Every structure is written in C-alpha cells, then in structure tokens.
Amino acid sequence: MDYKQSGVDIEAGYKSVELMKEHIKKTMRPEVLTGIGGFSGAFSMSAFKDMEKPTLVSGTDGVGTKLKLAFLMDQHDTVGIDCVAMCVNDIACAGAEPLFFLDYIACGKNVPEKIASIVKGVTHGCMQSDSALIGGETAEMPGFYPEDEYDMAGFAVGVVDEKDLITGLKIEEGDRIIGIASSGVHSNGFSLVRKVFDMTKESLDTYYDELGKTLGETLIEPTKIYVKALKSVKEAGVTIKGCSHITGGGFYENIPRMLPEGVHAKINTSSYEVPGIFTLIKKQGNISDETMYNTFNMGIGMMLVVENDSVDKTIEAIESAGEQAFLLGNITTGEKGVTLC
C-alpha cells in the first residue's frame, strides 16, 4: 500500500504546479521576492514607504455554489476570476490597492489539467486587479470530496494610506449614490438559482432571446472586478465617501454597511435597466421584488457615495475605465438603512 493507492497522487500535484507556472508568471509584480513552489510568498513593502501611514487591508472569500454550475458545464477557467473578484472588490471598497493573492483548492482527485484551468482563471482575475498570485495550495482529499468536484477560496492583501481609507463616516444628506454595472449574477444567490432552473445540460444549453445567449453562458459569466474603475475615480480627484460591494444580501443588506448612523439611502430602481437574467429568475421562480433585491445584485455590482457636485466627474471616470455607471439615488437624514422606490 502506498499514498497513491490511498487516493492521493503526489506526481499529479507536481504536474499541476508545472502547468500553473506559465499562467502565474503573468501576474508578477516587481515587489514579489519569491518564486512559485516555496513554503510561503514574500512581498516587499518598500514601494509604499513614502505613505504617511501605510495600512494593510485584507479580504477572503470563495465562489460558493456557483461551482456546481462549473461542474455541470465542465468549464473551469472562469470561477478563478470569481474567487479573485470576491476578495479584491472588498479590498477596493476600503480604498486600498490589491497587492497579492493566494488561492486554496481542495479536490477529490487532482486532475492536473483541470487544476491548471482553475488557476488560469485565478491569474486572469489577478491581472485584472493588478495583483500578484504569490502562492496557494491544492489539497487532494479523496473520500472527502467526490472525484469530479472541488472547492476553492482565496485571500488577498492590499494597502492604502490611512488618510485615504473609505470609511463612510462622512456621508451626509445631499450626497449621491452611483452604481457600477455588474456582469450578471456574479457569485451570490446560486443556491436560489439552482432551485429556479433545472440544472441539467439541456436546461443550461437553452437559448433565451432576452439573454442573447444560453442560460449556462449567462450564469457562468465571471464576477466583474472593479479595482481599475475605482482607481480611475480616485485619479480623477473625486473623494469616494462610501463604497459598497453588492454581494450576498443584495441591496438591502449591503448598502447599509457603508452608511453611518443617522443617514438613509434612497434608490430609484428605475434609474437603470435591470438585466434580463434577473427578470427571468423572478418570472421562472415566482419570486417577489423584495426577495430579488435581498438576494441578488440586480445588475449593480458596486455602489459609491460622492458629493453632489462630483457626480458627472465620477461617472466619466468609471466609463473611461470601460464600465457602465448610473446615478441611482441620494442620501437623506433618517434611520440607517435603504429604501427602494
């Protein structure tokens, strides 16, 4: 009896690392001090020594049950983008620049080509956010996961000068709320999505006119990464007073997270066109508006609060970064929370 006979193929692990390397090297930044394959990753902070109070900001997250879709479609090169996005978008909400990322993949059987495809997606996410993939772990766990399934999570670290932290504390009546378009469902709400639609190849291959593509193609679309859009706003000289990544919990849970006590957010839901996938989910599942806005991003992946006279400049900066922006609403005095109208 040896380790391979017990279900763990060390040689497959070695091959996975070799296949990853060609993708990982594309994410390197000059601050990275170590190569792939060591026990840890080292990243120099010397480039940030001129900040008054350099502050590290961290985030960790996974992809959730969207992975079930990747299994069914046998498409594994996009969920890595989702994993990076869920982490770096949270960091960007604090005004920080993502620096580096680490991934963790646990699987029932290490198929090197599949693992390399997953990591290829991770590297694409890292390149979109200008962060370096400096390490990770692939754990083969036979008997714990089915052979053809896996789970993944990530961890990111960024930096910001303390004076530039986005805290929401200075949000006040009269400020405006700007939304940045999502690419679809992103990585939240898939437990409900999987109840609404039959998760079969036939169902996922079904073409919908309102989507302009198949259901599977629409659902697997990776989460947008907003790092460059937020950086563009900052470089335009706009002060972002509050920022919210619209993830699980939708509008109702995430908007209040950026608000201080004593102010209330009002959102005009007709200020933008809700993407067809959400209309389809609502119709097919007979789901209430309240549940939809409490579960999904409804077409808005990130929201910013800026002063009224910065609205035009903010939208212009976001659009110059290649994203769609909408004036969604405003801030009033009142109990901390959100009203959709």
Order of alpha helices (4+ residues) and beta strands (2+ residues): alpha-beta-alpha-alpha-beta-alpha-beta-beta-beta-alpha-alpha-beta-beta-alpha-alpha-beta-alpha-beta-alpha-alpha-beta-alpha-beta-beta
